[in-house]
Amino acid sequence: MNKVIPFILIFLFISGSLTVAFSSVCASELVEDSWAKKAPMSQARSGLGVVAVDGKIYAIGGSTENDNVGTNERYDPKTDTWVVLKSMPTPRADFGIAAYRDKIYCIGNGPTEVYDIATDSWNIKKSIPIDGETLQAHTIDEKIFVMVSGLLYMYDPVTDSWTQKTSLPTSEYYRTGYSAVIDIAD
């Protein structure tokens, strides 16, 4: 069996479109049944891409009441502060987002755009060969896997190439929205 297949089977796709990002915190810092108010983002929006890299949370793109935006912000949970970074060139919402080697890949609903954390700059890469809404993206074994409308694609950041993989085996995937969970435990 192909080495990648077991990892793909780990994807759990559930109807819904809630994206939640958790930062690394010690169990002793967690308080059961409570919420703590934190610093707000500079721009309220929905459908944004959220990814954690090196203990910081990046919130990119999304839509406001008026239009899609390319806003790019980084949150530091240790200092409870947001920093506004260089905006994504193509404003969009409901796209896939994944991190690979200190770069953030924004995929779908526009060209594939890559944010370089070290240089605060954007580059354009080869776009996913399908249009779709509500994409999910995850990095596994140095490849980025993207699910859209039940179709699975693999992106190789080294070669800047896309490969279509085996799709979900049921028509149930045509629901609106997916959530994905990755657990790569031994």
KEBA-393071 format. One record per residue (C-alpha): residue in one letter; x, y, z. Coordinates in pm, 1 decimal, always signed. Each point is the difference from the previous one (the first is absolute). Layout:
SITE,rest,xx,yy,zz
SITE,A,X,Y,Z
...
***
This chain:
SITE,rest,xx,yy,zz
SITE,M,+0.0,+0.0,+0.0
SITE,N,+128.3,+343.9,-87.6
SITE,K,+159.7,+172.7,+302.1
SITE,V,-222.8,+306.7,-43.6
SITE,I,-329.5,-194.1,+2.7
SITE,P,-7.0,-59.9,+379.6
SITE,F,+51.6,+371.1,+59.1
SITE,I,-277.9,+91.5,-238.8
SITE,L,-233.7,-235.5,+184.1
SITE,I,+61.8,+206.5,+311.6
SITE,F,-193.5,+288.4,-153.7
SITE,L,-338.4,+24.2,+164.2
SITE,F,-233.2,+216.9,-198.4
SITE,I,-308.5,+121.2,+178.2
SITE,S,-273.7,+232.0,-126.6
SITE,G,+52.8,+355.7,+120.8
SITE,S,+238.7,+283.6,-64.1
SITE,L,+149.7,+88.6,+336.8
SITE,T,+373.2,+53.2,+8.6
SITE,V,+160.2,-3.1,+342.0
SITE,A,+366.8,+55.8,+76.5
SITE,F,+160.8,-102.0,+325.9
SITE,S,+335.7,+126.7,+114.6
SITE,S,+234.9,-208.5,+211.6
SITE,V,-79.0,+50.9,+366.6
SITE,C,+89.9,-199.4,+306.7
SITE,A,-280.8,-204.3,+152.3
SITE,S,+45.6,+196.4,+322.0
SITE,E,-95.2,+320.8,-188.5
SITE,L,-336.5,-138.6,-107.9
SITE,V,-301.1,+90.7,+209.9
SITE,E,-304.8,-218.6,-39.2
SITE,D,-328.7,+164.6,-100.1
SITE,S,+132.5,+353.1,-42.5
SITE,W,+87.8,+248.7,-270.1
SITE,A,+257.0,+277.4,+14.5
SITE,K,-32.7,+317.2,-204.7
SITE,K,+306.3,+59.8,-220.0
SITE,A,+111.7,+284.2,-225.3
SITE,P,-223.6,+34.4,-310.1
SITE,M,+121.8,-25.4,-359.0
SITE,S,+27.3,+328.8,-187.5
SITE,Q,-280.6,-103.5,-235.6
SITE,A,-299.7,-219.0,+81.6
SITE,R,-72.5,-249.5,-278.1
SITE,S,-131.2,-347.0,-76.1
SITE,G,+120.7,-275.5,-233.6
SITE,L,+362.4,+83.1,+76.9
SITE,G,+289.4,-244.1,-6.6
SITE,V,+160.9,-77.5,+335.8
SITE,V,+326.1,-188.7,+56.4
SITE,A,+249.9,-27.4,+285.2
SITE,V,+375.5,+22.9,-64.9
SITE,D,+267.9,+4.4,+270.1
SITE,G,-245.4,+76.9,+278.8
SITE,K,-164.2,+292.1,-180.2
SITE,I,-339.4,+9.0,-173.4
SITE,Y,-38.5,+147.0,-347.9
SITE,A,-343.8,+127.5,-108.1
SITE,I,-10.0,+68.4,-373.9
SITE,G,-268.1,+118.1,-242.6
SITE,G,-371.6,-46.8,+58.1
SITE,S,-306.7,+207.0,-68.1
SITE,T,-155.8,+303.9,+162.5
SITE,E,-354.8,+126.6,-45.1
SITE,N,+114.9,+175.6,-317.8
SITE,D,+250.7,-224.6,-178.9
SITE,N,+286.1,-250.5,+19.3
SITE,V,+324.4,+128.5,+151.4
SITE,G,+367.4,-95.9,-11.8
SITE,T,+72.0,+103.7,+360.0
SITE,N,+291.7,-188.4,+159.0
SITE,E,+47.5,+10.7,+378.0
SITE,R,+214.8,-192.3,+248.4
SITE,Y,-102.8,-62.1,+360.4
SITE,D,+250.4,-72.7,+275.6
SITE,P,-179.6,-178.7,+285.7
SITE,K,+290.6,+64.6,+238.1
SITE,T,-33.0,+378.4,-30.2
SITE,D,-371.1,+11.8,-101.1
SITE,T,+84.7,+226.7,-295.1
SITE,W,-84.6,+12.4,-370.2
SITE,V,+236.3,+128.2,-270.4
SITE,V,-127.5,+99.9,-345.3
SITE,L,+215.2,-150.3,-274.6
SITE,K,+15.4,+38.7,-377.4
SITE,S,-344.4,-71.5,-147.2
SITE,M,-69.9,-299.9,-220.0
SITE,P,+5.1,+121.0,-364.9
SITE,T,-333.4,-163.2,-90.3
SITE,P,-280.4,+74.9,+248.1
SITE,R,-198.9,-320.2,+64.8
SITE,A,-200.4,-202.4,+249.6
SITE,D,-67.6,-371.0,+59.1
SITE,F,+336.6,-117.6,-132.8
SITE,G,+234.2,-273.7,+117.7
SITE,I,+297.6,+99.5,+212.6
SITE,A,+302.1,-204.3,+108.4
SITE,A,+351.4,+64.8,+127.6
SITE,Y,+316.1,-161.1,-137.0
SITE,R,+357.4,+98.4,+90.9
SITE,D,-84.5,+345.6,+138.4
SITE,K,-218.6,+85.5,-296.4
SITE,I,-379.4,+23.3,-4.2
SITE,Y,-185.7,-130.7,-305.6
SITE,C,-338.1,+158.5,-84.3
SITE,I,-171.0,-230.9,-248.1
SITE,G,-318.4,+35.4,-203.5
SITE,N,-245.5,+276.2,-91.8
SITE,G,+288.4,+174.4,-175.6
SITE,P,+360.3,-84.4,-84.1
SITE,T,+206.9,-198.0,+249.4
SITE,E,+182.8,+267.6,+194.3
SITE,V,+281.7,-69.9,+244.4
SITE,Y,+87.7,+225.8,+291.0
SITE,D,+364.7,-7.6,+107.4
SITE,I,+7.6,+65.2,+374.2
SITE,A,+368.8,+97.8,+3.6
SITE,T,-26.2,+268.3,-270.6
SITE,D,-364.9,+114.1,+44.3
SITE,S,-52.1,-54.5,-372.5
SITE,W,-231.2,-192.4,-234.4
SITE,N,+71.6,-221.8,-303.6
SITE,I,-234.9,-163.8,-248.4
SITE,K,+19.4,-375.6,-59.1
SITE,K,-188.3,-242.2,-225.4
SITE,S,-373.3,+8.1,+75.8
SITE,I,-206.3,-302.7,+97.3
SITE,P,-158.4,-141.6,-318.4
SITE,I,-360.3,+36.4,+123.7
SITE,D,-223.5,+281.7,+116.8
SITE,G,-196.3,-43.5,+316.8
SITE,E,-112.6,+147.6,+326.0
SITE,T,+88.6,-96.0,+354.4
SITE,L,+329.8,-175.7,-55.2
SITE,Q,+190.5,-179.0,+275.5
SITE,A,+379.2,-27.4,-16.3
SITE,H,+248.1,-189.3,+219.3
SITE,T,+371.9,-72.3,-20.0
SITE,I,+94.2,-368.7,+29.9
SITE,D,+343.2,-145.1,-79.7
SITE,E,+118.7,+322.8,-166.6
SITE,K,-297.1,+10.0,-238.1
SITE,I,-315.6,+210.9,+22.8
SITE,F,-328.6,-188.8,-35.1
SITE,V,-308.8,+196.8,-99.2
SITE,M,-360.3,-123.0,+10.0
SITE,V,-259.4,+184.9,-207.1
SITE,S,-349.6,-133.6,-80.4
SITE,G,+111.9,-350.5,+96.6
SITE,L,+295.3,+6.8,-239.3
SITE,L,+349.1,-41.9,+142.4
SITE,Y,+308.2,+169.7,-142.6
SITE,M,+363.3,-14.9,+107.7
SITE,Y,+236.2,+293.6,-46.5
SITE,D,+377.3,-42.7,+1.7
SITE,P,+155.3,+332.2,+111.4
SITE,V,+344.9,-107.5,-122.1
SITE,T,-107.2,-65.2,-360.4
SITE,D,-297.1,+245.0,-0.9
SITE,S,-227.5,-272.0,-139.6
SITE,W,-349.0,-136.6,+67.7
SITE,T,-115.9,-364.2,-15.7
SITE,Q,-359.3,-115.2,+32.4
SITE,K,-41.1,-282.5,+251.9
SITE,T,-285.5,-240.8,+75.8
SITE,S,-322.2,+187.6,+78.4
SITE,L,-241.5,-70.6,+281.1
SITE,P,-193.4,-319.3,-82.2
SITE,T,-348.1,+141.5,+53.1
SITE,S,-227.9,+274.0,-129.1
SITE,E,-40.0,+125.8,+358.8
SITE,Y,+291.1,+237.0,-55.0
SITE,Y,-210.6,+248.6,-196.7
SITE,R,-117.2,+165.1,+321.0
SITE,T,+95.6,+360.3,+64.8
SITE,G,+319.1,+18.6,+195.5
SITE,Y,+247.3,-233.5,+159.6
SITE,S,+203.4,-10.5,+313.5
SITE,A,+310.7,-211.2,+10.2
SITE,V,+197.9,-145.9,+284.6
SITE,I,+348.5,-139.4,-32.7
SITE,D,+149.1,-236.1,+257.0
SITE,I,+332.0,-154.8,-94.8
SITE,A,+60.6,-203.6,+312.3
SITE,D,+207.9,-317.7,-20.1
***
